[in-house]
Amino acid sequence: MTAFRFIHASDLHLGRRFANIPQPEDGNIRGRLMEARHGVIARLAQAARDTGAAHVLLAGDTFDTATPSPTVLRQALTAMAEDAGLTWWLLPGNHDNLANAEPLWERMLAEAPTNVRPLMDATPRMMADGACLLPVPVTHRAPGRDLTEGLGAMPSPEGAQRIALAHGGVTDFEDTGAHIPPDRAARANLDYLALGDWHGRLQIDARTHYPGTPEQDRFKHGRRGLCLAVTIDAPGATPQVKEVETGQFWWTETELPVQAGLETSLALEALLPATGRRDVLMRVRATGWASLAQRADLSRAVGAAAPDFAWLTLNTEGLGALLDDVDLDTIDHAGALRQAAETLKTEAENPDLSAEDRGIAAEALARLYAYVTEQPA
């Protein structure tokens, strides 16, 4: 029997607007992120060609909402149609589930090119001789039950590989019953269970995998998005699973510990990637204790480096304030500025205030210091 090869991907979330990312006045990061999500279709197609696969399995949430714009839908289908030798299998997920997105799937069924196959019911489909796809479309955003429970009874031709496509979370049997049990592949006699929903790469067992989203959209996972190139030599054989990087953007979060005497601008530069900054979204979390001069130096350094990046931000919630009269003298020896500085210093050191309020006062004092010393924060 000839080995069967396919690409397993999920959670493209086409049309996502990234409203949680502040838009710089002189940039268009949201537009770039949206375009990268569309561009991943071509990168998935290239991954299929490079690995000898003729099928791409999308395990849910191809679209970010139940009502993507006509442009988003049309351009996605057009991109998938560009390689007629490649078949795309699209499963409804929780974001584009059958109940909320019924018009979307009906329109897709009517307008999809011949190589795009919407999977609107749990009916087995033959992808090739000896390879049977068992789809489990998501019926509602929160179905309240394990939709993969029926996979064991789902028929397939004798001697055919059983490849299931589903969307949802995996946990143990003592949970609510709405999750997919981690041994579903064994219980349903599956050669491979292609899952979506989790946005990071996760292997449950040798036959059960999450690829994560092929274009990352959050800081949680710390690596570029990818898909999985899967090869199954014969029914019952252990799948060969290869990770193929497809993401354009790298979302990363890093900690910058600060202590007295540290040159914060130099410490920051040592953390920043040396190349590829235009496609990096980075969140720096400053922790420890810093003087006003250190805070101002760090803020200035972040501001100076930010234009190199797709997005760079500094979080100082975990950074305590080392305050002394020398810093206050730098702001002013007397007068309104000195009075304001002393008020902020008192609030920043007040144990009766919340950590958040103390942090706000310390940050305000640092900005005042930066303003007076002509170092923009």
C-alpha positions as CSV (number, residue, x, y, z in Angstrom):
1,M,0.0,0.0,0.0
2,T,1.2,3.5,-0.9
3,A,1.8,5.8,2.0
4,F,-0.8,8.5,2.5
5,R,0.5,12.1,3.1
6,F,-1.5,15.1,4.2
7,I,-1.1,18.5,5.9
8,H,-2.9,19.0,9.3
9,A,-3.6,22.6,10.2
10,S,-6.2,24.4,12.2
11,D,-7.4,27.8,13.6
12,L,-6.5,30.1,10.7
13,H,-9.1,32.6,12.1
14,L,-9.2,34.4,8.7
15,G,-10.6,38.0,9.2
16,R,-9.5,38.5,12.7
17,R,-9.1,42.2,13.4
18,F,-6.6,42.2,16.3
19,A,-8.4,44.9,18.2
20,N,-6.3,44.0,21.3
21,I,-3.1,45.3,19.6
22,P,-2.8,49.1,19.9
23,Q,-2.3,50.7,16.5
24,P,0.8,53.0,16.3
25,E,0.1,56.4,14.7
26,D,2.6,55.8,12.0
27,G,2.1,52.0,11.4
28,N,-0.5,49.5,10.4
29,I,0.3,46.4,12.5
30,R,-3.3,45.2,12.5
31,G,-3.5,45.3,8.7
32,R,-0.2,43.4,8.5
33,L,-1.4,40.7,10.9
34,M,-4.6,40.3,9.0
35,E,-2.7,40.0,5.7
36,A,-0.3,37.4,7.2
37,R,-3.3,35.2,8.2
38,H,-4.5,35.3,4.6
39,G,-1.0,34.6,3.3
40,V,-0.7,31.4,5.4
41,I,-3.0,29.7,2.8
42,A,-0.3,29.9,0.2
43,R,2.3,28.8,2.8
44,L,0.2,25.7,3.7
45,A,-0.1,24.9,0.0
46,Q,3.7,25.2,-0.4
47,A,4.2,22.9,2.7
48,A,1.9,20.3,1.0
49,R,3.9,20.5,-2.3
50,D,7.2,20.3,-0.4
51,T,6.2,17.2,1.5
52,G,4.4,15.4,-1.3
53,A,0.9,15.8,0.2
54,A,-2.2,16.3,-1.9
55,H,-4.6,17.1,0.9
56,V,-4.8,19.9,3.6
57,L,-7.0,19.1,6.6
58,L,-8.2,22.3,8.4
59,A,-9.5,21.2,11.9
60,G,-11.9,24.1,12.6
61,D,-12.0,27.9,12.9
62,T,-10.9,28.6,9.4
63,F,-12.8,31.9,9.9
64,D,-12.7,34.1,13.0
65,T,-16.4,34.7,13.1
66,A,-19.6,33.2,11.8
67,T,-20.0,36.2,9.4
68,P,-16.7,36.9,7.7
69,S,-16.9,39.7,5.1
70,P,-17.6,38.6,1.5
71,T,-14.0,39.7,0.6
72,V,-12.4,37.5,3.3
73,L,-14.4,34.5,2.2
74,R,-14.0,35.1,-1.5
75,Q,-10.2,35.7,-1.3
76,A,-9.7,32.6,0.9
77,L,-11.5,30.4,-1.6
78,T,-9.6,31.9,-4.5
79,A,-6.3,31.3,-2.8
80,M,-7.2,27.7,-2.1
81,A,-8.2,27.2,-5.7
82,E,-4.8,28.3,-7.1
83,D,-3.4,24.8,-6.9
84,A,-6.0,22.5,-8.4
85,G,-4.0,19.4,-7.5
86,L,-4.4,20.2,-3.8
87,T,-7.7,19.3,-1.9
88,W,-8.7,21.4,1.1
89,W,-11.0,19.8,3.7
90,L,-12.7,22.5,5.9
91,L,-14.3,21.6,9.2
92,P,-16.6,24.0,11.2
93,G,-15.1,24.9,14.5
94,N,-16.5,26.8,17.5
95,H,-16.0,30.2,15.9
96,D,-17.5,29.2,12.6
97,N,-19.9,26.5,13.9
98,L,-22.8,25.2,11.9
99,A,-25.5,26.8,14.0
100,N,-24.2,30.4,14.0
101,A,-22.5,30.2,10.6
102,E,-25.0,28.2,8.6
103,P,-25.2,30.9,5.9
104,L,-21.4,30.9,5.7
105,W,-21.3,27.2,5.1
106,E,-24.2,27.1,2.7
107,R,-22.6,29.9,0.7
108,M,-19.2,28.0,0.8
109,L,-20.9,24.9,-0.4
110,A,-22.4,26.8,-3.3
111,E,-19.3,28.8,-4.2
112,A,-16.3,26.7,-3.3
113,P,-14.1,25.6,-6.1
114,T,-14.0,21.8,-6.8
115,N,-10.9,21.3,-4.7
116,V,-12.4,22.8,-1.5
117,R,-14.6,20.4,0.5
118,P,-16.7,21.9,3.3
119,L,-17.5,19.2,5.9
120,M,-21.0,20.0,7.1
121,D,-22.0,16.6,8.5
122,A,-20.4,13.7,10.2
123,T,-20.3,11.5,7.1
124,P,-17.2,9.5,6.2
125,R,-15.4,10.7,3.0
126,M,-12.8,8.9,1.0
127,M,-9.8,11.2,0.4
128,A,-8.0,8.6,-1.7
129,D,-7.8,4.9,-2.2
130,G,-7.3,3.4,1.3
131,A,-7.7,6.7,3.2
132,C,-11.0,7.5,4.8
133,L,-11.7,10.9,6.5
134,L,-14.1,10.9,9.5
135,P,-15.2,14.5,10.1
136,V,-16.8,15.8,13.4
137,P,-18.1,19.3,12.6
138,V,-18.9,21.6,15.5
139,T,-22.6,22.1,15.7
140,H,-22.8,24.9,18.2
141,R,-20.2,27.3,19.8
142,A,-20.5,25.4,23.1
143,P,-22.1,22.0,22.2
144,G,-21.9,20.8,25.9
145,R,-20.9,17.3,24.9
146,D,-18.0,15.4,23.4
147,L,-18.8,15.4,19.7
148,T,-16.1,12.7,19.0
149,E,-18.0,10.1,21.0
150,G,-19.5,8.7,17.8
151,L,-16.2,8.1,16.0
152,G,-15.9,4.5,17.1
153,A,-19.1,3.6,15.4
154,M,-18.4,5.7,12.2
155,P,-17.9,3.2,9.4
156,S,-14.9,3.0,7.0
157,P,-14.0,0.6,4.3
158,E,-12.2,-2.5,5.4
159,G,-8.4,-2.0,5.2
160,A,-8.7,1.8,4.9
161,Q,-6.8,4.2,7.1
162,R,-9.2,6.0,9.6
163,I,-8.3,9.7,9.8
164,A,-10.5,11.7,12.0
165,L,-10.9,15.5,12.0
166,A,-12.3,17.3,15.1
167,H,-12.2,20.5,17.1
168,G,-12.2,20.8,20.8
169,G,-10.2,20.5,24.0
170,V,-8.7,17.3,25.5
171,T,-8.8,16.6,29.2
172,D,-9.4,13.6,31.5
173,F,-12.6,11.6,32.0
174,E,-13.5,13.3,35.3
175,D,-14.2,16.6,33.7
176,T,-17.6,17.8,32.4
177,G,-17.9,15.3,29.6
178,A,-17.8,18.1,27.0
179,H,-14.1,17.5,26.3
180,I,-12.4,14.9,24.1
181,P,-10.9,12.1,26.1
182,P,-7.1,11.8,25.5
183,D,-7.4,8.1,24.4
184,R,-10.1,8.8,21.8
185,A,-7.8,7.6,18.9
186,A,-7.4,4.2,20.5
187,R,-11.0,3.8,21.5
188,A,-12.2,4.7,18.0
189,N,-9.6,2.6,16.2
190,L,-8.2,5.7,14.5
191,D,-4.9,5.9,12.6
192,Y,-4.8,9.6,13.3
193,L,-6.9,12.2,15.1
194,A,-6.3,15.7,13.7
195,L,-7.5,18.2,16.3
196,G,-8.0,22.0,16.3
197,D,-8.9,24.6,19.0
198,W,-5.6,24.8,21.0
199,H,-3.5,27.5,19.3
200,G,-0.1,26.0,20.3
201,R,1.6,22.8,19.2
202,L,0.5,19.9,21.4
203,Q,0.9,16.2,21.0
204,I,-1.5,14.1,23.1
205,D,-0.2,10.7,21.9
206,A,1.4,9.2,18.8
207,R,-1.9,9.4,16.9
208,T,-3.4,12.6,18.4
209,H,-2.1,16.0,17.6
210,Y,-2.8,19.7,17.7
211,P,-0.7,21.7,15.2
212,G,-1.7,25.1,16.7
213,T,-2.5,28.0,14.5
214,P,-0.3,28.3,11.4
215,E,0.1,32.1,12.1
216,Q,0.3,32.9,15.8
217,D,-2.0,35.5,17.4
218,R,-0.9,35.7,21.0
219,F,2.2,35.7,23.3
220,K,1.3,32.5,25.0
221,H,3.1,30.0,22.9
222,G,6.5,31.7,22.2
223,R,7.2,30.4,18.7
224,R,6.1,31.0,15.1
225,G,3.1,29.1,13.8
226,L,3.3,25.8,12.1
227,C,1.4,23.0,10.4
228,L,2.0,19.2,10.6
229,A,3.1,17.1,7.6
230,V,1.7,13.6,8.3
231,T,2.6,10.4,6.6
232,I,0.8,7.1,7.4
233,D,2.4,4.1,5.7
234,A,-0.4,1.6,6.3
235,P,-3.5,1.1,8.5
236,G,-2.3,0.6,12.1
237,A,1.2,2.0,11.4
238,T,2.4,4.8,13.7
239,P,2.0,8.2,11.9
240,Q,5.2,10.1,11.0
241,V,4.6,13.7,12.0
242,K,6.8,16.5,10.9
243,E,6.5,20.1,12.0
244,V,6.7,22.7,9.2
245,E,7.0,26.3,10.2
246,T,4.5,28.5,8.4
247,G,4.2,31.7,10.6
248,Q,5.4,35.1,9.5
249,F,5.2,36.8,12.8
250,W,6.9,35.8,16.1
251,W,5.0,36.8,19.3
252,T,7.4,36.7,22.2
253,E,7.4,37.8,25.9
254,T,10.5,38.1,27.9
255,E,11.4,39.2,31.5
256,L,14.0,42.0,32.2
257,P,15.2,41.7,35.8
258,V,16.3,45.1,37.2
259,Q,18.4,45.9,40.2
260,A,20.3,48.8,41.5
261,G,23.2,49.9,39.3
262,L,22.0,48.0,36.2
263,E,22.3,49.9,32.9
264,T,18.8,49.2,31.8
265,S,19.2,50.3,28.2
266,L,22.1,47.9,27.7
267,A,20.2,45.1,29.4
268,L,17.2,45.7,27.1
269,E,19.4,45.6,24.0
270,A,20.8,42.3,25.1
271,L,17.3,40.8,25.2
272,L,16.1,42.1,21.8
273,P,16.5,39.9,18.7
274,A,19.3,41.0,16.4
275,T,17.5,40.3,13.2
276,G,14.0,40.1,11.8
277,R,12.6,42.7,14.1
278,R,10.0,43.9,11.6
279,D,8.1,40.6,12.0
280,V,8.4,40.4,15.8
281,L,5.8,41.4,18.4
282,M,7.5,41.6,21.7
283,R,6.4,42.3,25.3
284,V,9.1,43.1,27.8
285,R,8.2,42.6,31.5
286,A,10.5,44.6,33.8
287,T,10.7,43.2,37.3
288,G,12.8,43.9,40.4
289,W,13.6,47.5,41.6
290,A,14.6,50.5,39.7
291,S,15.5,54.1,40.3
292,L,13.9,56.9,38.5
293,A,17.0,57.3,36.3
294,Q,16.8,53.5,35.4
295,R,13.1,53.7,34.6
296,A,13.6,56.7,32.4
297,D,16.6,55.1,30.7
298,L,14.6,51.9,30.0
299,S,11.5,53.7,28.7
300,R,13.7,55.8,26.4
301,A,15.4,52.7,25.1
302,V,12.1,50.9,24.4
303,G,10.9,54.0,22.6
304,A,14.0,54.2,20.5
305,A,13.9,50.5,19.5
306,A,10.1,50.3,19.0
307,P,10.1,51.5,15.3
308,D,12.3,48.5,14.4
309,F,9.6,46.1,15.5
310,A,6.1,45.1,14.4
311,W,5.1,45.9,17.9
312,L,7.2,46.4,21.1
313,T,5.9,47.3,24.5
314,L,7.2,47.6,28.1
315,N,5.2,46.4,31.1
316,T,6.4,47.8,34.4
317,E,3.7,46.4,36.7
318,G,6.3,44.1,38.4
319,L,8.9,46.8,38.8
320,G,9.3,48.4,42.2
321,A,10.5,51.9,42.8
322,L,13.8,52.8,44.4
323,L,13.2,56.5,45.3
324,D,15.5,58.9,47.1
325,D,15.9,62.6,47.6
326,V,18.6,62.8,44.9
327,D,16.0,61.8,42.3
328,L,13.6,64.4,43.6
329,D,16.3,67.1,43.6
330,T,16.9,66.3,40.0
331,I,13.2,67.0,39.3
332,D,13.2,70.3,41.3
333,H,14.6,71.6,44.6
334,A,11.3,73.4,45.4
335,G,8.1,74.7,43.9
336,A,5.2,72.9,42.2
337,L,7.2,70.2,40.5
338,R,8.9,69.2,43.7
339,Q,5.6,69.1,45.5
340,A,4.1,66.9,42.8
341,A,7.2,64.6,43.0
342,E,7.0,64.3,46.7
343,T,3.2,63.5,46.5
344,L,3.9,60.8,44.0
345,K,6.8,59.4,46.0
346,T,4.6,59.1,49.1
347,E,1.9,57.3,47.1
348,A,4.4,55.0,45.5
349,E,5.7,53.9,48.9
350,N,2.3,53.8,50.7
351,P,1.7,50.2,51.9
352,D,-2.0,51.0,52.3
353,L,-2.5,51.5,48.6
354,S,-2.8,48.6,46.2
355,A,0.2,47.4,44.2
356,E,-1.5,48.7,41.1
357,D,-2.0,52.2,42.6
358,R,1.6,52.2,43.9
359,G,2.8,51.2,40.4
360,I,0.8,54.0,38.7
361,A,2.3,56.6,41.1
362,A,5.8,55.3,40.5
363,E,5.3,55.3,36.7
364,A,4.0,58.9,36.9
365,L,7.0,59.9,38.9
366,A,9.3,58.3,36.4
367,R,7.6,60.2,33.5
368,L,8.0,63.4,35.4
369,Y,11.6,62.7,35.9
370,A,12.1,61.8,32.2
371,Y,10.3,65.0,31.2
372,V,12.5,67.2,33.4
373,T,15.7,65.5,32.3
374,E,14.5,65.6,28.6
375,Q,14.4,61.9,28.2
376,P,11.0,61.0,26.7
377,A,9.4,58.0,28.5
